[in-house]
């Protein structure tokens, strides 16, 4: 944190010098047990415990790195963390307190409880989300009830997180607001991992949760949680398999089933063993140049956005609205899978995530977020940004970006703030917020590793197909024997029943043994393929490492050899 402190003090000196008599800067070094520590606490600046290593030993210390900016109003920055831009935080805060009146952002009350509050299901108080606190540094943030009509004149932007949890009367009020042209930022997805109990296709939690003998009634969600009426207002729909679609092996895909997007692309190979396809990374490194829309001020300067179990959205046919994709998945490693294949209900444990869910890779780049607008001259006013993921704005993702956990430098919070600014028509801080060093990758190496991963996916699909064919053959043999007994005219009903039961038991044992053998061979083949792919990837990484170590030394070695030869010849 020494680097952060140096930048902060340097910028404060510049602000003090440039501001003259209009700006007064006070720098306070805080001792954790002094009177100024109590003063900092009163302003909302608390000590942050920090761990570091020196000579193999770990140390802990409480440090203060916050600021209070006061003007016509005040902004408190509790802590400048590693992922914060000191220049942006100070500049935005000074601009905010210089305004007589801030712009307003409304946050809709849903089961996500973004603004915090008391949870009647668990009888516990929940804190507000970090993203709400971040918005308060620039906007006046208010909670908006969906139980009464929402006026677009009361807010510059309305944020709705998990509106699929609304009841029909509440959804009608939100729909009326969107139809009125109100600027709306919506976050929803088929499987919110941080609050899986509130997944759209699940029943609304009962009030009281059945504790102490109380079991409240559960109100039904509007549209069964599928957001149909809301999506209809801006002529969009969840992406799902459509009638007539078939898999690569010719199997018909189900129509009208809710789907989750998975993507095997992972730009961080160091996490390849712990992060599965449910972690969807949105970056130009995926090979899709429009993964982060380069023509939108919201995403043009972003480098990487991380989502988890997102959905996908598409425009309806013959829509008159302008549909602009903002975030896209990769093209050759992503695909959709059934909601039921990802989540299962366990007695006494509730909904559980299925580990390593299977999915079909397709050749599409799926849209995770989009902006939907109407023509300025149109009477059908719409101004919406729809994001098919709620996990991307969770406190977990906020902490990853702020503290650069696991050495990840994601732009999730930046994406949200950019979206709010663009919807509000306040783009003063976009360039400053987006400014950070560009992370360069070894593209040729990544491309070769990606080709290995694609080959692995194809081999796994082939193994799955072969296993299915063997099981289908075993099932067909069972069905054939059963039909032969049923169609035998020499047997009466009692004999048929006995023989059928014997045949079913016998064939079921054979089928179970065959299935066990097929599964064992399939898993063995997949393990072998994964090991081979891993060896190929390691060979590439070791080759790059060798070149990186020895190649820079070659010019010095050659120069030294030439000088040595010249000296020897001269002697």
N, C-alpha and C positions, 0 to 999 in steps of 0.2 A: 504493500500500500504506500510505500515511499514515493513511487512514481505518481500515484493519484494525488498525494499531498502536495508534491512539487507543482503539478499542473494547477491545482486549486489555488495555491498561494500566488503563483505567477499571474493567473487570470485576475485574481482579486487586486493585485497591484496595478495591472493595466486598467481595470475598471475604475479604480480610485483615481488614477492619473488622468484618464480620459473624461471621467464624469465631473471633475472639478468640484465646485460647491454644490452641485445638484446630487452628488452621491457621497455618502459617508460609509466607509468600510471599517469594520471593527473585527480584528482577528484575535481570537481567544484560544490559548493553549489550556486544555482542560485536564486537571488532575482528577482522577476518578473519585477522590474523597474530599474535594474542595467545595467551596460555596458556588463556584461557577458551574460545577457539575450539577448542583441542584437547579441552577438557572437554566442550564441546557435541558434538563429533564422537564422543567415547566414549559419549555418551548416545544417539547415533543422530540428532542434529540437525545437518544439513549446510546449507551456504550454498546459496541458490537464486539462480541468475543471472536478473536482471530487466532488461528493456529498456524505456526510455521515451524520449519525444521532448520536446525543448524548443527553441523558436525554430528549428524546421526541422532540428535536429540530433538524432541518436540516440545515446543513452548506454547503457552496460551497467554493472551493479553487482551484487555478491554481497551478499545480505541474509539475515539470520537472523530467523526469526519462528516459533520452536517453543516447546514447553513439555514439562517432565517433571513428572508428578504421581505422588507416592509415598505409599503408605499400607501396608496389609497386603500389597499387591503394587504394581506400578508400571505406568503407561501413558505412552508417549512419543507426543507429537503432533509429527511432524517439521516441519510447516509449516502455518501458517494462511493458506490461499489465499483468493482473492476470493469463491469460491463456498461457503466454509465458514462456518457459523454459530459465531462465537467463543463465544457464550453456551452453545450446545448442546455444543460440544466440551469446554469446561471442566467444565460441569455433569455430563456423562456420565462424564468421566474421574474426577472426584471421587467420584461414586457408585460407579464400578467399583472403585477402590482402597479404598473403605470397606467393601466386602464381604469376608467371610472366604473365600468360595469363589465363583468365577464360574460362570455357566451354561455348558454345553458345546455347541459347534456342530461337527458332523462334516462334512467335505467329501469326497465320494466320489472315489476315484481313477478317472479316465476318460482318454480320449485328449486331453481339453481341458487336462489338467495344470494345474489351477487353483492347486495348491500348489507348482508348479514341479517341478524335478527334471531328471534327465538324459534327453534324448531319444535313444533308440536308433536312430531313423531318420536324424537329422542329426548324431549324435554331438556334440551341443552341450547345455550346461546352460541350462535355461530358468528365469527368475525367477518367483516366485509372482505371481498377479494382484493388482492394487491392491485389489480388493474383499475379498480374504482379509486383507490388512493392515488394512483398515478394520474388519472384523469383530473382529480381535484387540484393538482398543481397548476392546471391551465384553465379549467372550466368550473363553473358552478354546477355541481352534480346533485341531482335530486332523484329520489325514488318515485316511480310512477305506478299507480294502482291500475290494473286492467279491469277492475270491477265497474268503472264508470267511463264515459266517453273521454277520449284523449284528444286534446286540442293541439294542433300543429303550431299554434301561435305561442304556446307555453315553452317550447324547446326548440333549439337549433338542430339537435340530433337526438333520436331515440334509439337506445341500445336494448335489444331483446335477446337474452341468452336462454336457450331452451324453451322457446314459446310453444313447443309441442306439448308441454305440460299444462297448458291453459285449458279451461273448460269452454264450452261452446259460447256462453255469453261473453266471457273474457276475450276469446278469439275474435268475436264479432267486433268488439271495440278496437282491437289491434288492426283488423282488416279495414275498418273505416278510416283509421289514421293513415294507413298506407295508401288507400284509394284517394285520400285527400292530397297526396303528393308530399307527405311529411318525409323528411330525410331519415332513413331507418337503416341501422346496422344490425343484422340478425346472425346469431350463432346457434346452430342446431346440428345434430348428427345422429345417425342410427344407434351409436353405442358410445355415450359419454363415459369414458373409462374412469374418470375421477369421481363420478356419481352414477355408477352403473344401475343403482336401484331406481334412477329416474329415466332410464332408457325409454324412448318414445313408445315402443311397442309393449312396454310393461304397464300394468295397472298403476294408477296414482297411489302413492303410499297412503295408508289409512291413518287418520289423525289419531295420535296416541300410541300407534304401533303395537297395540295389544298389551301394553304394560299395565300392571296393577289392575288387570281385569277389565280395562277400558278398551273398546274396539270401535273407533269411529267409522262412519260411512266413507266410502271412497267414491268421489265424483268421477264420472267418465270424462276422458280427455276428448277435446274436439277432434273430429275426423279420425278417431281411434289413435291419435298421436302422430298421424302421417302428414299433418300440415297442409292438407289438400286445399282447403279454402284460402289459406294465406298464400301458398304458391300460385294459386289461380290468379291472384290479384296482379302478379307481375309475370304471368304466362310462362312459368317454369315448372319443372317436375324433378323429383328424385330420379337419378339414373338407375335403371334396372333392366333386366333382360326383357326383351319385347317378344310378342308372339312371332313364331317362325325362326327365332334365333336357335342355333345349334352349337354344341361344343365341337372341338376339333375331331372327335371320334364319331360325330354324327348324332350324339345324344341330344334330344330336344332340351332346350333350356326352359325352365318354368317361367311363366309370364305373370306379372303382377306381384312378385315377391320382393320384399324389401332386402336391400343389399348393402354390404359394407365393402369399402375399398381397401385392398391390401397391395403392398408394393415391396418387392424384394430388393430394390435398389437401395444401397447404403453407401454414402460417400465417406463413411468413417469405418474403414476395415478393422480398426482396433476394437470396435464394438460388434463385429459381425457375429460373435458367438452368443451375445446377450440381447441384442436387439433384433427381433424378428420382423416379418413383413407387416406387422401391425403398426410399426413406426414408419410413417410415410414422410420422407424428406423431399421437400420441394426446393430444387436448385437447378440452375442451368447446367450443372455438371451431370445431370441425368441424361443429357443428350437432347432434351427438348428445349430449344432456344426460347420458347415462350412460356417455360415453366413459371417464371416470374415475369409477368407481362412487361416488356421493355418500353411500351408506349403509354403506360399508366403512371401518373405521378405517385401512386400509392406503392407500387412495386418496382419501379424502374431501377432504383439504386439498392434494393435489397439483395442479399447474397444467399441466405438459407432460411427457410421456415420449416418447423418441425410440427407434424400433426400425429394423432394416434387414433386408429380405428375411425377414420373419417368416412363420410359418404361422398356422393358425387351428384352434381346437378346439371341439368341440360335445359335448353329453351324448348318450348312447345313449338310444334310445326306451325308455320304461317303466323308467327308472333310479330306484332308491329313494334315491339319494344327492342331497344338496342341491348344486346347481351354481350358483355365484355369479360372474357375470362381473366382472372387475376392470378390464380394459383392452379397449376396443373401437375399431375403425377408424371412419372416416367412413362415411356411408350411401350417397351418390350418386356417389362418386368412387373407391370401392375395388372390388376384385374379385380372383378367383383366376386363376392361369395355370399351365400345365404346368411341371413342374420342368425338363423337357428343353428348353423354350423360353427358359429363363433361363441355363442353364449348358451349355457344350459342351467336349468334350475335344479339345485340340490336341496333335498329336504333338510330343514334346520339350518342350512347355510345360505340360502337365497341364491341369486344369480351368480354363476361362476364363469370365468373366461376359459374357453377351451385352448389349451396350449398348442402352439404351432398349427393353427387352422389351415386347412387345404383350400386352395382357390385356383381358378383357371386363369392363366396369363393370356391376355388378349393383345391386340395390336393397336389399342386406343390409348390416348393420353387423356385421362379423366379430369374433369374440372372440379376442383375442390372449393374454389371461391370465385364469385363473379359479381360484377356491377351491372345492374339492370336499370336503364333509364328510358324515359319517353322523349320523343322529339319536343323541342321547346315550343313549337306551335301546336302541339297536339293537346286535345282536351283531356286525354287519358294520362294524367300526370303520375309519374312514378319516379322515385329516387331511392333505390335500395341497393345495399351491398349484402349479399347472402354468403355466409361461410359455413361449409358443411362439417364443422368440427368445433366442439366446445372445449376440448382438452387443451387446445393451443393457447387459450387465454387463462388457463388455470394457474394457481399459485406455484405449482411445481414448475411449469414452463417459465413463469416469470422469474423464479429463483435461478433457473439454469442460465437465462440470459443475463440477469443482473450480476450474478457471482461468477459467471463463466465456468460453471461446474463441468467436470469431466473434460475440460478444455474445449467445450462447445461454444461457438459464437453464433447464436441464432438471432433471428430478427422478428420473433413473434410479437413482442410488445411494440416494436417499431411499426409493424404492419397495422396493428390495431389503431395506434395513435395517428398514423398517416390516413387511415380510412375515415376516422372521425373528423380530422382536419379538412379533408377533401369534401366530405358530406356537408360540413358546416361552412364551407367556402372560406376557410381560414388557412392559407397555405404559407404563412410567413416563416414557419419553422421547419418545413419539409427538408430543404437542402441541408440545414444544420443538423437535423436529427439523423439523416441518412449517411452522414459523413463518417466513414471509418475505413481503415486499411483493407484493401482487397486481398482475400485469401486465395493464393494461386495453388493449383494442384498439378500433379504429374499426369497430364491428360492421356498421354500414350499408354502409360502404365494402367491407369484406370480403365481405359478402353479394352486392353487385353484381359484384365481381370473381369470386366463385365461380360466379355465373350465367354469366358470360362463359366460364369454364373448362369448365363443363358443356356449353355450346353447342359449344365447340371439340371436346370429346370426341365429341359426337354427329356433328359434321361429319367428323371423322377416321374414325369407324366407317363412315359412308356412303361415304367415298372408298375405304376398304378393301373394302367390299362390292361397289361398282361395278367395282373392279379385279379382284376374284375372278370376277365374272360374265363379264367380257371374256375372262379366261384360260380359264374353263370352256368358253366358246363356241369358242375356238380349239382346245382339246383335243377337243371334240365333233366338230369338222370333221375333225380328224386321224383320230379313231376311225371316222368314217363312211367315209372313203376307204379305210382299211385293211380294214374289213368288206366293202366293195364288191369289193375285189380277192380277198379270201379266198373269197367266195361266187360268184365268176365261174366257171361250169362249163367255159368254153371254154379255160381256162388249166390247164396241168399244174403239178405242184408246183414244178419248177425255175423256170418263168416267174413263178409266184406269189411265190416267194422273192425273185427279182430285182426285180419290180415293187413288192413290199412294202418292200424296202430303199430303193428310189428314192423311194417315196411318203413313207416315214418321214423320210428325210433332208431331202426338200423341205419337208415340213410342220414338221419340227423347226426348220429355219431360219426359217420364217414364225412359228412359235410363239415362238422366242427373240427375234425382232425385235418381235413383238407384246408380249411380256412386258417387254422393255426400254422400249418406248414407254409401256406402262401404268404401270410403276414410275416413269418420269420424270414423267408427268402427275400421278400420285398424290403424289409428293414435292413437286412444284411447288404443287399444290393445298393440301397440308398446310402448306407454308411460307407461302403466302398467308394461310391461316386463322390461323396463329400470329402473323404480322405484324399482321393486323387486330385480333386479340385483345389483343396487346401495346399497340397504339395506344389501344384503348378503356381499358385499364387505366391507361396513362399519363395519359390525359385525366382520369380520375377522380382520380389522385394529384395532378396539377397543380391541379385544381379545389380539392381539400382544402388543398393548400399555399397557394393564393391566399387562401382564406378564413382560414386560420390566421395569415397575415401581416397582412392588412388589417382583419379583423373586430375584433381586440382594440384596434386604434388608433381605431376609429370613435367610441367614447364620448368619448375625449380630444379628438378633432377637433371633434365636435359641441359639447362643453362650451366649448372654446376659441373656436369660432365665435360661440356665444351670448354669451359674455363680451365678445368684441370688438364685437359689435353693440350690446350694452348701453352699452359705453363710448363708442362712436361716437354713439349717440343722446343720451347724457348730455352729451357735448361739444357 
